[in-house]
Amino acid sequence: MELGIKNKVALIAGASQGIGRATALTFAAEGAHLALCARNRTALDAVADEARERFNVSVYVEPVDVEETDALQAFVSHAANELGRVDICVPNAGGPPAKPFLETTIEDWERAWHLNLRSAIVLAQAVLPGMVERRWGRIVTLTSYTVKQPVPELVLSNTIRAGILGLVRSLAGQFGKDGITVNNVGPGFTETARSRQLLEQRAQSRGLPFDQVRHELEREIPIGRMASPEEVAGTIVWLASELAASITGQTVLVDGGSYKGT
Ligand SMILES: NC(=O)c1ccc[n+]([C@@H]2O[C@H](COP(=O)([O-])OP(=O)(O)OC[C@H]3O[C@@H](n4cnc5c(N)ncnc54)[C@H](OP(=O)(O)O)[C@@H]3O)[C@@H](O)[C@H]2O)c1
């Protein structure tokens, strides 16, 4: 199937590992050029080298903390200068810590807002003017299935990421006529460092072995396992493709059926 994104420029934040890394490599496999950021330069360089070697695409990398607005805006501008433009944008970063509500501090809330919502707003504001000018663009945010079904220990994520849905639906309505789609992907438990850390925390708090907690979790997922980062990446890339040009303002869950609503 032709996705129609060969030679497009895809900017992916939080691209040094996990779902962001898999997304970068999946875009590269389709012939898209890449602009990648995260904080760890060495890990980013490894992703960039792999994309160049395997898929012969151009890659621009810059170590950036997405909580730093000036640096994030500068990254978009450098990426556009280096690669000609930004056609596709995937706002992403790590998730906020798992904590019971009464143990969260106001600093935790500030940090979660900066990490997961403010950074997406900054990126969208930076990439949209060029997309409007060229009358083509894709923004695909990466959140969590917790936007539809709260996970008890993830109150920071449940709350802050709900704001992304408002952003996505608002931008979809405003920029559809400019050839721009804006969608959101919500992974369920996915095989990455983030899920390992959450499960280790659960195992510790319940005094149980890690493998037992993991098996319990996987039994609850209708497909009987966590998703792979590549499965989440495939949905992001498909939403960015020409095949999905009529889909906008939507949240697509990649959660193995974990969400029980309609
Ligand atoms: N894995 C799951 O089970 C799961 C489930 C639902 C939702 N999600 C969400 O999906 C997103 C991606 O998850 P993941 O599992 O791929 O996470 P991950 O393995 O922890 O990777 C997070 C990525 O974001 C980067 N990052 C973290 N903080 C950053 C910052 N301040 N500035 C720039 N980059 C930053 C990290 O690189 P550096 O450390 O180098 O900066 C890394 O590349 C997260 O928001 C996560 O909460 C994950």
Ligand as a Chemical Component Dictionary entry (heavy atoms), coordinates in Angstrom:
data_LIG
# 
_chem_comp.id                   LIG 
_chem_comp.type                 NON-POLYMER 
_chem_comp.pdbx_formal_charge   0 
_chem_comp.three_letter_code    LIG 
# 
loop_
_chem_comp_atom.comp_id 
_chem_comp_atom.atom_id 
_chem_comp_atom.alt_atom_id 
_chem_comp_atom.type_symbol 
_chem_comp_atom.charge 
_chem_comp_atom.model_Cartn_x 
_chem_comp_atom.model_Cartn_y 
_chem_comp_atom.model_Cartn_z 
_chem_comp_atom.pdbx_ordinal 
LIG N1  N1  N 0  4.862  2.366  27.249 1  
LIG C1  C1  C 0  3.607  2.326  27.683 2  
LIG O1  O1  O 0  3.112  1.320  28.209 3  
LIG C2  C2  C 0  2.733  3.554  27.515 4  
LIG C3  C3  C 0  1.357  3.429  27.729 5  
LIG C4  C4  C 0  0.542  4.531  27.586 6  
LIG C5  C5  C 0  1.099  5.743  27.250 7  
LIG N2  N2  N 1  2.437  5.846  27.054 8  
LIG C6  C6  C 0  2.982  7.171  26.749 9  
LIG O2  O2  O 0  3.548  7.206  25.458 10 
LIG C7  C7  C 0  4.655  8.119  25.463 11 
LIG C8  C8  C 0  5.902  7.388  25.009 12 
LIG O3  O3  O 0  6.091  6.299  25.874 13 
LIG P1  P1  P 0  7.352  5.338  25.859 14 
LIG O4  O4  O 0  6.912  4.094  26.495 15 
LIG O5  O5  O -1 7.976  5.321  24.524 16 
LIG O6  O6  O 0  8.295  6.125  26.886 17 
LIG P2  P2  P 0  9.845  5.979  27.159 18 
LIG O7  O7  O 0  10.355 4.652  26.728 19 
LIG O8  O8  O 0  10.025 6.434  28.561 20 
LIG O9  O9  O 0  10.488 7.075  26.161 21 
LIG C9  C9  C 0  10.229 8.433  26.342 22 
LIG C10 C10 C 0  11.015 9.238  25.309 23 
LIG O10 O10 O 0  10.785 10.631 25.573 24 
LIG C11 C11 C 0  12.047 11.269 25.811 25 
LIG N3  N3  N 0  11.841 12.296 26.815 26 
LIG C12 C12 C 0  11.455 12.142 28.106 27 
LIG N4  N4  N 0  11.409 13.328 28.718 28 
LIG C13 C13 C 0  11.765 14.255 27.798 29 
LIG C14 C14 C 0  11.924 15.650 27.834 30 
LIG N5  N5  N 0  11.700 16.353 28.952 31 
LIG N6  N6  N 0  12.318 16.302 26.719 32 
LIG C15 C15 C 0  12.571 15.589 25.574 33 
LIG N7  N7  N 0  12.430 14.260 25.479 34 
LIG C16 C16 C 0  12.036 13.608 26.591 35 
LIG C17 C17 C 0  12.994 10.173 26.246 36 
LIG O11 O11 O 0  14.331 10.450 25.904 37 
LIG P3  P3  P 0  15.371 11.238 26.836 38 
LIG O12 O12 O 0  15.320 10.580 28.174 39 
LIG O13 O13 O 0  16.641 11.056 26.090 40 
LIG O14 O14 O 0  14.937 12.657 26.872 41 
LIG C18 C18 C 0  12.505 9.023  25.356 42 
LIG O15 O15 O 0  13.041 9.122  24.067 43 
LIG C19 C19 C 0  4.781  8.644  26.908 44 
LIG O16 O16 O 0  4.089  9.846  27.024 45 
LIG C20 C20 C 0  4.090  7.565  27.707 46 
LIG O17 O17 O 0  3.596  8.041  28.938 47 
LIG C21 C21 C 0  3.281  4.791  27.163 48 
# 
loop_
_chem_comp_bond.comp_id 
_chem_comp_bond.atom_id_1 
_chem_comp_bond.atom_id_2 
_chem_comp_bond.value_order 
_chem_comp_bond.pdbx_ordinal 
LIG N1  C1  SING 1  
LIG C1  O1  DOUB 2  
LIG C1  C2  SING 3  
LIG C2  C3  SING 4  
LIG C2  C21 DOUB 5  
LIG C3  C4  DOUB 6  
LIG C4  C5  SING 7  
LIG C5  N2  DOUB 8  
LIG N2  C6  SING 9  
LIG N2  C21 SING 10 
LIG C6  O2  SING 11 
LIG C6  C20 SING 12 
LIG O2  C7  SING 13 
LIG C7  C8  SING 14 
LIG C7  C19 SING 15 
LIG C8  O3  SING 16 
LIG O3  P1  SING 17 
LIG P1  O4  DOUB 18 
LIG P1  O5  SING 19 
LIG P1  O6  SING 20 
LIG O6  P2  SING 21 
LIG P2  O7  DOUB 22 
LIG P2  O8  SING 23 
LIG P2  O9  SING 24 
LIG O9  C9  SING 25 
LIG C9  C10 SING 26 
LIG C10 O10 SING 27 
LIG C10 C18 SING 28 
LIG O10 C11 SING 29 
LIG C11 N3  SING 30 
LIG C11 C17 SING 31 
LIG N3  C12 SING 32 
LIG N3  C16 SING 33 
LIG C12 N4  DOUB 34 
LIG N4  C13 SING 35 
LIG C13 C14 SING 36 
LIG C13 C16 DOUB 37 
LIG C14 N5  SING 38 
LIG C14 N6  DOUB 39 
LIG N6  C15 SING 40 
LIG C15 N7  DOUB 41 
LIG N7  C16 SING 42 
LIG C17 O11 SING 43 
LIG C17 C18 SING 44 
LIG O11 P3  SING 45 
LIG P3  O12 DOUB 46 
LIG P3  O13 SING 47 
LIG P3  O14 SING 48 
LIG C18 O15 SING 49 
LIG C19 O16 SING 50 
LIG C19 C20 SING 51 
LIG C20 O17 SING 52 
# 
